[in-house]
Amino acid sequence: MRHVIVDGYNVLHAEPEYERLAERDIDVARARLVEDVAAWAAGESRAFVVFDGAGNPRSTGRPHHVAGVAVVFSAAGVDADSVIEALAHRFRAEGHEVVVATSDAETQNAVMGSGALRMSSSELAAELRRSNEEARLSGTSGRPAGRLEERIDPRVRDVLSRWARGR
């Protein structure tokens, strides 16, 4: 199975819709990204969304699972790029196909050196938009109409908020 590793904050800042959400409520933006990645990768890839928790002294780096996606806030003192690179190297060493979505040039070079494929944050954002549009047109999105804040499961939003704060 293909493993997709997403540089969470990098993608949030590469997509205007996520950026607007993040300006209003970072927890909603993170939850939306995880929800979109889950829908996009469902059944075809094992997905990981990595957020930088280096500045949070209570962040453990332990993965949490939401909607079939492993969500990781890097441990205190460890940046997300290091986690992304370590995951990519580990999965490649295990013989898995790996795709890393980031626009960080150093991280791209590091993961490509182990044989992982790279996708820019903008490319992933475009894939997520296409996937959402296809689901909307086919009526299979499973998302009710209404405001985004009403569509994201409050439990998911709460869990992501607590994890981001190391609780």
C-alpha positions as CSV (number, residue, x, y, z in Angstrom):
1,M,0.0,0.0,0.0
2,R,1.1,3.5,-0.8
3,H,2.0,5.7,2.2
4,V,1.2,9.5,1.8
5,I,2.9,11.8,4.2
6,V,1.6,15.4,4.3
7,D,3.4,18.4,5.7
8,G,0.3,19.8,7.4
9,Y,1.1,23.4,8.0
10,N,2.9,23.6,4.6
11,V,-0.3,22.5,2.8
12,L,-2.5,24.8,5.0
13,H,-0.5,27.8,3.8
14,A,-0.4,26.7,0.2
15,E,-4.2,26.7,-0.3
16,P,-6.1,29.9,0.0
17,E,-9.3,28.2,1.4
18,Y,-7.3,26.5,4.2
19,E,-5.4,29.8,4.8
20,R,-8.6,31.7,5.2
21,L,-9.9,29.1,7.7
22,A,-6.6,29.2,9.6
23,E,-6.9,32.9,10.0
24,R,-10.3,32.5,11.7
25,D,-9.7,29.2,13.5
26,I,-6.6,27.0,13.2
27,D,-8.3,24.1,14.7
28,V,-11.0,24.2,12.0
29,A,-8.4,24.5,9.3
30,R,-6.4,21.5,10.6
31,A,-9.6,19.4,11.0
32,R,-10.7,20.3,7.4
33,L,-7.3,19.3,6.0
34,V,-7.4,15.9,7.9
35,E,-11.0,15.4,6.7
36,D,-10.0,16.2,3.1
37,V,-6.9,13.9,3.2
38,A,-9.0,11.1,4.7
39,A,-11.6,11.3,1.9
40,W,-8.9,11.6,-0.8
41,A,-6.7,8.7,0.4
42,A,-9.5,6.4,1.5
43,G,-8.8,2.8,0.6
44,E,-5.9,3.7,-1.7
45,S,-3.3,5.0,0.6
46,R,-2.2,5.0,4.2
47,A,-2.2,8.7,5.1
48,F,-0.2,10.7,7.7
49,V,-0.6,14.4,8.3
50,V,2.3,15.9,10.3
51,F,2.1,19.2,12.1
52,D,5.0,21.0,13.7
53,G,4.7,20.7,17.5
54,A,8.4,21.6,18.2
55,G,7.5,24.7,20.2
56,N,5.0,22.9,22.4
57,P,6.7,21.5,25.5
58,R,3.8,19.1,26.1
59,S,3.8,17.6,22.5
60,T,4.8,13.9,22.6
61,G,5.0,13.2,18.9
62,R,2.7,10.2,19.4
63,P,0.4,9.6,16.4
64,H,-3.3,9.9,16.8
65,H,-5.8,8.3,14.4
66,V,-8.7,10.3,13.0
67,A,-10.9,9.1,10.1
68,G,-8.3,6.6,9.0
69,V,-5.5,9.2,9.0
70,A,-2.5,9.2,11.4
71,V,-2.2,12.7,12.7
72,V,1.2,13.6,14.2
73,F,2.2,16.7,16.1
74,S,6.0,16.5,16.3
75,A,7.5,16.1,19.7
76,A,8.7,19.1,21.7
77,G,12.0,20.3,20.2
78,V,11.6,18.2,17.0
79,D,10.4,19.9,13.8
80,A,7.8,18.4,11.5
81,D,10.4,18.1,8.6
82,S,12.4,15.7,10.7
83,V,9.4,13.5,11.4
84,I,8.4,13.5,7.8
85,E,11.9,12.5,6.7
86,A,12.1,9.7,9.3
87,L,8.7,8.3,8.3
88,A,9.6,8.4,4.6
89,H,12.9,6.7,5.2
90,R,11.3,4.0,7.4
91,F,8.5,3.2,5.0
92,R,10.9,3.1,2.0
93,A,13.2,0.8,3.9
94,E,10.2,-1.5,4.5
95,G,9.6,-1.5,0.8
96,H,6.5,0.7,0.6
97,E,5.8,3.3,-2.1
98,V,6.0,6.7,-0.4
99,V,4.7,10.0,-1.5
100,V,5.6,13.1,0.5
101,A,3.5,16.3,0.1
102,T,5.6,19.3,1.0
103,S,7.0,22.4,-0.7
104,D,10.1,22.5,1.6
105,A,13.0,22.0,-0.8
106,E,15.3,20.4,1.8
107,T,12.7,17.9,2.9
108,Q,11.9,17.1,-0.7
109,N,15.6,16.4,-1.4
110,A,15.9,14.3,1.7
111,V,13.0,12.1,1.0
112,M,13.7,11.7,-2.7
113,G,17.2,10.5,-1.7
114,S,15.5,7.5,-0.1
115,G,13.4,6.8,-3.2
116,A,10.2,8.5,-2.1
117,L,8.2,10.5,-4.5
118,R,7.4,14.1,-3.8
119,M,4.4,16.2,-4.4
120,S,4.3,20.0,-3.8
121,S,1.8,21.3,-1.3
122,S,0.1,23.2,-4.1
123,E,-0.2,19.9,-6.1
124,L,-1.8,18.1,-3.1
125,A,-4.1,21.0,-2.4
126,A,-5.3,20.9,-6.1
127,E,-5.8,17.1,-5.8
128,L,-7.9,17.6,-2.6
129,R,-10.0,20.3,-4.4
130,R,-10.6,18.0,-7.4
131,S,-11.5,15.1,-5.1
132,N,-14.0,17.3,-3.2
133,E,-15.5,18.6,-6.4
134,E,-15.9,15.1,-7.8
135,A,-17.5,14.0,-4.6
136,R,-19.8,17.0,-4.6
137,L,-20.8,16.4,-8.3
138,S,-21.4,12.7,-7.8
139,G,-23.3,13.3,-4.5
140,T,-21.0,11.0,-2.6
141,S,-19.2,13.4,-0.4
142,G,-21.2,12.4,2.7
143,R,-21.0,16.0,3.8
144,P,-24.2,17.8,4.5
145,A,-24.7,21.3,3.1
146,G,-24.0,24.1,5.5
147,R,-21.1,26.0,7.0
148,L,-17.8,24.3,7.3
149,E,-17.8,24.7,11.1
150,E,-21.1,22.7,11.1
151,R,-19.8,20.0,8.8
152,I,-16.7,19.1,10.7
153,D,-17.4,16.6,13.4
154,P,-17.1,18.5,16.7
155,R,-15.3,15.6,18.3
156,V,-12.6,15.6,15.6
157,R,-12.2,19.4,16.0
158,D,-11.9,19.0,19.8
159,V,-9.4,16.1,19.6
160,L,-7.2,18.0,17.1
161,S,-7.3,21.1,19.3
162,R,-6.3,19.1,22.4
163,W,-3.5,17.3,20.5
164,A,-2.1,20.5,19.1
165,R,-1.9,21.8,22.6
166,G,-0.3,18.6,24.0
167,R,-3.3,17.6,26.1
